[in-house]
Amino acid sequence: MSPRAGTTGPQTLAFVESPVQLLNVLEWAHVHAHAPSPEGAGGPAPAVSTRKKGKASGRVRVPGQATRRWRRGQNRPEIHREPVGDGGLTLVVLSPVDPMTRGQLRRMADLAREEGHEVRWEDARDGTSAPFRTIGGLAPLLRRTRRIVMGDPFSRYVQVLLNITKARDLVVVDDGTATMEFVSQLARGERLVRWHRKSRRPGARDLLFIPVSSKARRRLTPGGRRRVEIFSSMPIEDTPKGVEVTYNDFAWTRSRFGPPHIAEGADMVGTSLVETGVVDADRYREAVRTLAKAHGVTRYFAHRRESPEKLHDLASCTGLEVVRPDLPLELIARRGPIGRTILSFPSTVVHTLPLALAGTDVKVAVCDIDPAWLTANASPRAQGFLSGVTGSARDVERVSTDSPRPTKEAKATG
């Protein structure tokens, strides 16, 4: 665990539970020219001023904001930024138990320290007493901090923390495609439930947690002096009234890494849709085999939640080299080497990779999920949600297992 924060508390407290969430907090900090914490594990670092010399105004122009892809006729909200205070940014890692995720989080935490931010590692799921110990230790900071940044508003951990904090400035950074569902549910005033779990009946624990979840949703609704920002690279429609949206174009990733060496052939990105019970395992294996053969795929980048048994089966039946990335794929691709074509099923990367690889000759291709691949236990909303993920993606090609050749050609552009 990193050293405890100072007595005055951090200006901004960020809670992350996955490597992608941590990456997007770094992107948010980069865009907002956030001041590094002077007590960060990386040692003292000078604060990054958000004001120009000779200017007294506290309003900050956000880089990349002008490139936000607004729908025609949609009003742009007026964005007001507070100058960054001396407390800086402290990242709190609420570590899961999965070894693959923990490994990637540790690598991302090292990058955050290199940027001058303080990182506090919490083994938040290490035994039955861990939640009480973690929440109790964070409570004093939560009551003092001015801004909360979170990666997963569906997380029960995060919802409990939102019930404690008095911060009036709340920021939600991307947690993949779940961000799209969160915005839609918030706009409709619905209970916060992950899209692939909507077909399940709430259990006893779910019912007991409803008051906590409801209060968290109210905290995430702007009003009065409470400000809510969504920092996202995903296509956001139906923006809730009063919510500010800032576009994430992966400027930090592109400035920090690359450009990559581009290899001939293609790479494929794996998905955990089998593990979440949405897609049938046999159908998925056949789809991977068909696409790999048609496009000359040599490597399969595994999702951190894919099971070892499934990956072994895929390697045996397809001959693909299965790669377990030690960082989010956006960083892996940007560092290179990477195939000239990247194939993916509906997932976050069909939106993020074209941004991370902007200005390169790498093409991203997406294969829709055939309704016949869905399991009997899949949510009734699964097909529509997954189709929306691919249908709203820009700068990608479309392929299918029936006709695996691309139907559209577009290079990644920024």
WOPEWO-V355083 format. One record per backbone hydrogen bond with DSSP energy under -1.0 kcal/mol. NH is the residue of the N-H (numbers start at 0). CO is the residue of the C=O. If there is no record, write none. Layout:
BEGIN
nh=NH co=CO
nh=NH co=CO
END
This chain:
BEGIN
nh=11 co=87
nh=12 co=146
nh=13 co=89
nh=14 co=148
nh=15 co=91
nh=21 co=17
nh=22 co=18
nh=23 co=19
nh=24 co=20
nh=25 co=21
nh=26 co=22
nh=27 co=23
nh=28 co=24
nh=29 co=25
nh=30 co=26
nh=31 co=27
nh=32 co=29
nh=33 co=28
nh=39 co=36
nh=42 co=39
nh=54 co=51
nh=64 co=61
nh=66 co=63
nh=67 co=64
nh=69 co=67
nh=73 co=70
nh=89 co=11
nh=90 co=117
nh=91 co=13
nh=92 co=119
nh=93 co=15
nh=94 co=92
nh=94 co=121
nh=101 co=97
nh=102 co=98
nh=103 co=99
nh=104 co=100
nh=105 co=101
nh=106 co=102
nh=107 co=103
nh=108 co=104
nh=109 co=105
nh=110 co=106
nh=111 co=107
nh=112 co=108
nh=113 co=109
nh=114 co=110
nh=115 co=112
nh=116 co=111
nh=117 co=88
nh=119 co=90
nh=121 co=92
nh=123 co=121
nh=125 co=122
nh=126 co=124
nh=129 co=126
nh=132 co=128
nh=133 co=129
nh=134 co=130
nh=135 co=131
nh=136 co=132
nh=137 co=133
nh=138 co=134
nh=141 co=137
nh=142 co=138
nh=144 co=140
nh=146 co=10
nh=147 co=168
nh=148 co=12
nh=149 co=170
nh=150 co=14
nh=154 co=151
nh=158 co=154
nh=159 co=155
nh=160 co=156
nh=161 co=157
nh=162 co=158
nh=164 co=160
nh=165 co=141
nh=168 co=145
nh=169 co=226
nh=170 co=147
nh=171 co=228
nh=172 co=149
nh=173 co=230
nh=178 co=175
nh=180 co=176
nh=181 co=177
nh=182 co=178
nh=183 co=179
nh=184 co=180
nh=185 co=181
nh=186 co=182
nh=187 co=183
nh=189 co=184
nh=196 co=193
nh=199 co=196
nh=206 co=202
nh=207 co=203
nh=208 co=204
nh=212 co=208
nh=213 co=209
nh=214 co=210
nh=215 co=211
nh=216 co=212
nh=217 co=213
nh=218 co=214
nh=219 co=215
nh=220 co=217
nh=222 co=225
nh=225 co=222
nh=226 co=167
nh=228 co=169
nh=229 co=243
nh=230 co=171
nh=231 co=245
nh=242 co=239
nh=243 co=227
nh=245 co=229
nh=247 co=231
nh=253 co=249
nh=254 co=250
nh=255 co=251
nh=256 co=252
nh=262 co=337
nh=265 co=295
nh=266 co=340
nh=267 co=298
nh=268 co=342
nh=269 co=300
nh=275 co=271
nh=276 co=273
nh=277 co=272
nh=278 co=272
nh=279 co=372
nh=283 co=279
nh=284 co=280
nh=285 co=281
nh=286 co=282
nh=287 co=283
nh=288 co=284
nh=289 co=285
nh=290 co=286
nh=291 co=287
nh=292 co=288
nh=293 co=289
nh=294 co=290
nh=296 co=291
nh=297 co=265
nh=299 co=320
nh=300 co=267
nh=301 co=322
nh=305 co=302
nh=310 co=306
nh=311 co=307
nh=312 co=308
nh=313 co=309
nh=314 co=310
nh=315 co=311
nh=316 co=312
nh=317 co=313
nh=318 co=314
nh=320 co=297
nh=322 co=299
nh=330 co=327
nh=331 co=327
nh=332 co=328
nh=333 co=329
nh=334 co=330
nh=335 co=331
nh=337 co=260
nh=339 co=262
nh=339 co=264
nh=340 co=264
nh=341 co=362
nh=342 co=266
nh=343 co=364
nh=349 co=346
nh=350 co=347
nh=351 co=347
nh=352 co=348
nh=355 co=351
nh=356 co=352
nh=357 co=354
nh=358 co=411
nh=359 co=356
nh=362 co=339
nh=364 co=341
nh=365 co=396
nh=366 co=343
nh=372 co=369
nh=373 co=370
nh=374 co=277
nh=377 co=374
nh=381 co=378
nh=384 co=380
nh=385 co=381
nh=386 co=382
nh=387 co=383
nh=388 co=384
nh=389 co=385
nh=390 co=386
nh=391 co=387
nh=392 co=389
nh=396 co=363
nh=398 co=365
nh=406 co=397
nh=411 co=361
END
